[in-house]
Amino acid sequence: MRRVLVPTSLSPGQMALGSAVYDAAGSTMGTSWSARAVLAPGEQAANVGALAAQLQRQLDIVVAQMSHWESDSDLSRFNSAPAGSWHQLPCAFYEVLSYALEVADASGGAYDPCSGALVNCWGFGAHGRYDEPDFHPPSDSEITAIMARQDRSRLAVEAAARRVLQPGGVQIDLSSVAKGYAVDQLAASLELRGVHHYLVEVGGELRGAGVKPDGQPWWVTLEGVPDAGEQASTVVALHGLAVATSGDYRRHYQHRGARASHTLDPRTGYPIENNIASVTVLHQSCMAADALSTALSALGVEARMHFAEQHRLAARFLLRGPSGLEEVSTTAFQAMLQ
């Protein structure tokens, strides 16, 4: 079975006669990136290398500011800074952190960029990872101690000066939103060069605009659940849309007889305990789709649909059940089905 999703509004736009698709690709954030751009005849072959270099520079800025893998990134320096120190953040870092804090507040704490200490404790950070031979899952007392610190409530932000207070020990983790932001930066960089027909991707998160030279949109298949057997495929036209998926199958290990997913519930301090196998969100912003798919994964059964409908999100949930996967989707998602 195959289903098709298209945006509720289409605007093909204009492109020069003889335009063609050119590809660029590289590495970033421990994964790959790619871009497919429709270039006019005068912008082609000779400029593709320069275009790829420009896109790589945009991604390098994101890494330099927000990577928790790089010890000299702005984020790592903030995380290791002494208690009571104020830090003026670079524009991109501040923009992403501000949005992440908005999602944290809107979701009632089901999403929290200040939960880096929990992420590290469970082995999903940059060091002491769950797949290393000497890793040991955290004890209940360790989790209780981290939760008692209430890191989110201790973080202070001065918006006018883009300053953030390190109250001591707060570990910011933007891994569930920075990749989406990076996709948006690729799109913005192309738009600034006058390229309005493209498909860009970082580590499986995508954003598309316009159409291909043959008039077809950028068709992509929504991510399924690899360990769940045969599933219906759904393709979507990424025309002015971005897509991100959060799944419990990506990074996990067995703990106390259950799946310990890399998606944690910051309200409990433990990996999510629900039947959500994956959440896919379609949104104009890939940063938003990235963060919101994670937030929806942690929200409870009723709360997730209420939140998604309240915010008019085009979201698809794949739920694990006794007879296999069950799909549940929002009104906005269903409106796109053809």
N, C-alpha and C positions, 0 to 999 in steps of 0.2 A: 504494500500500500504506500502511495506517495501523495503528499499533500503540498499545496503551494500557498505561500503567503505573499501578498503584495501590499505596499503602503496604500493608505486610504486616499492620498493625493499624489499626483505625478506631475513632474515638470521636466520634460526631456531636455530642454535647453538647446543651444546651438553649438556646433563644433565645425571647425574648418574642414573643407573638402580635402581628402587625402590623409586625414588624421589616422593614427594607428596606435595600438596599445604597446607600451614599452614597460619592461619589468626592471625592478631594482630590489635588492635583498641584502641582508646582512645579519649580524648577531647583536643582541642586547639583552640585558637582564637575565642571563643564563638561558636564553631561548633565541628564537629567530624572529626576524621581521621581514615583511615583504610589502611591495607597493606595485600596483598595476595602474599606470597613468596613461590617459589618452592624450597624445601630444600632436600638435599641428605640424605640418611638414617642416616649417622653419625652426621648430623646437626639438627636432628628433635627434637621431644618432649622436651628433657631436655634444649634445647637452645632457645625455642620459647619465654619464659619469658624474657630472657636476650636480645633477639632481640627486643622485644616490648619496653623494657626499654630504649634501645639505640635509637630507633626511637623517643620515647617521649622526650628524652634529646635534640635531634636535633630541635624538634619543640619548646621546651622551650627556646632555644637560640634565635630563631626567635622572639618569644614573648618578651623576655627580651630586645631585641634590637629595635624592630620595632613596638610594639603595641602602638596605641594611646589611648587604654583603660586603660593601666597600668601607673599610675602616676610616677613610678620610672623607666620606660623603658628609654633607651638611646634616643629614639625619643621624648618622652614627656619632658625629661630634656632639649633637644635642643629647643623644641618649647617654653619652658618657660624661656629660658636663656635671659640674658640682651643683649641689643643692643651692637654691636661691639665686641662680644665675639667669639673667634674661638674654634672649637671643633674637636678633632681628633676622627673620628668615628671608631667603631669596623669594622672588615673586611666585615662581612655579610651586615651590615647596609650600608656601603659605596658602596658595590657591587650593591645592589638593588637600592639605590638612583641614582647611576651613570647610570644604565640602564634606569631607569625611566626618567632621564633628557635627555637621548639620544632619547627616544620615543617622549618626549615633543618637542624636536627640529625638529625631522623628521616629526612630524604631524602638524607643524606650530602652536603649542600651543593648539591643540584640546585635548591633554592629558597633565596634569600638576601636578606633585607631590607636588608643592608648593601651591596648591589651598585648603589647609586645612581650611583656614578661611572661604572660601565659603561653604565648606562641613558642617562646624559647623553652619554657619548662616542659612543654609537651613534645619537644623535639622537632618543631617545624620551622625553627629559625635558621640563622646562618651558621650557628655552631651547636655542637652537642646534638646532632640530628638523630632522628629515630632510626635511620638506616645505618648508623655507625655501630660497630660491635660492642662498644662499652656503654651504650645508651640504656638508661633505666627510666621507666615512666615515673612521673612525679607521685609522691605520696599525697594522701588527703590533707595532711597537715601543711605541706608545701603550698597546695592550692589555697587552703584557708588563709595562710599568711599573705599571699599575693592579693587575694580578694579583699582582705581587711585594710589594705593600703588605700583602696578607692582611688586609683591613679587618675581616672578620668576627672573626678571632681577636684583633684588637686592641681590640675593643669590650668594655668591662667593665660588668657590671650588678650593682647592690646591690639585691636584691629587697626586703629589709625596709624600705628607705627610698625605694623606687621611683626610685633614682638610676642614671644612666647616664653613663659617662665618654666624652667626646669625645677620642680619642687624637690627633686631628689629621687632617683631610681625609676622615673617614668620612662618606659620604653615605647616609643612610637613605632608602629609597624604599618606601612602604607602599601604592603604587597597586594592587597585586595582592591586597590584603586589606582595605583601608579601606572600599571600596565594599560588600563583603559585611558588614562590621561595621555600616555605616550601615543596611543593610537590617534587621539584627537589632535595631538601636536603634529603628527604626520599629515593629517588632513589639512590643518591650518597652514602648514608650510607649503603644501601643494596649491592651496587656494591663493596664497600670497603671490605665487608664481603665475597665477592666471590659469591654473589647471583645475577644471571644475568637473571632470569626469574621471573617477578613480576608485580603486578598492585598496584599502590599506589594512595591514594586519600585524599584530604583535602577539606571538605565543597563542594564537587561536582566537583572540578577540579581534573583531573586524568592524570596519566602517566603510560605507560606500556612498558615492554620490554620482549623479548623472547616469549615463548609459555608455555602452560600448559602441564602437563605430558602426556596428550592424544594427543599432537601435535596441538591442537586447539589454536588459538591466544586468547588474552583477548578481548572478544567482549563486547562493551558498547553501549548503545543507546544515541544518541545525544539529548541534552535537548530541549524540545519543549516549547511552550508558553501556560501556564496553562489556561489562560482566553480566548483562541482563538478557542475553539471548536475542532472538529476532524481534525487531521493532519497526514500526512504521517510520518512513523517512519523511522529513518536512524540509522543503526548500523555501528560501525567502529571497525576495528581491531587495537587496540592500541599496535602496534609492533614498538617500537622505536619512539613512538609519545606521545604527551601530548595534552589534549583538555581543553579549557576553554570557558565559555559562559558568555556574558554580556547581561542582559535583563532589559527592562523597567518595568517589572512586579514584580521584587523582592522586592524593597522598594520604595513606592511612596505614594502620597496623592493628593487630589484634591486642586488645587490652581487657583483661577480666572477662574473656569470652565474648566480647563485642567489638565492633569496628570503631576504632578511634580515628575519626576523620580529622583532616587538617582544618576543617571549619569548626571553630570553637564557639561556644555560647558565652559571651563575656559576662552574662548575668549569673551564670553558675560556676564558671571557671573550667568547665569540662567540655569535651567534644559534643557536638549536637547529638541528641538522642531522639530522633524522629524518623519517619519513614521517607524522607525526601532523598531521592537518589541524585537529582539534579534540578537546578532552576536556571532557566534561560530568560533573559530580559532583552527586549528590543527597545531602543531609546535613541533620540537624536544625538545624545552625548554618550561616547563609549565609557568615559569616566563614571557617569551615572549608572550605566548598565552594569559595569564591573562591581561597583560598591553595592548597588541595590540587589543584585543576584546573590551576593553574600549575605546581606541582611535578611532577605527572604528565606534563605536556607536555615537561619537560626530561629526565626519566629515560629511560634506554635501553630498548630494545625488551623485553627480558626483565625488567629491573628494575621497569618501570612496573607490569606485571601482578602481580609478586611483592609489590610495595609495596601496591598496591590490595587484593589478596586478604588480605595479612597484616593490614591495618587494617580489613578488612571494609567497604570502600567500595563504594557503588553508583555505578559509573563506566562511562561509555561512551566508547570511542575510535573516531574516524573516521579511517581511515588512507588516505593516498594510495597508489595502486598503478597498475600499467600498464593495468589495465582499469577504472579508476575508483576510487570510494571503497569501502573494506572496513570493516565494523563489527565491533569486538571489544568485549565487555562482561564485567563481573565477575559472579561468582555472586550477589552481593547485588542487582545490577541485574536480572539474569535472573529472580530470585525475584519481582520486582514485575510482570513481564510477564503480561498477561492475554490 
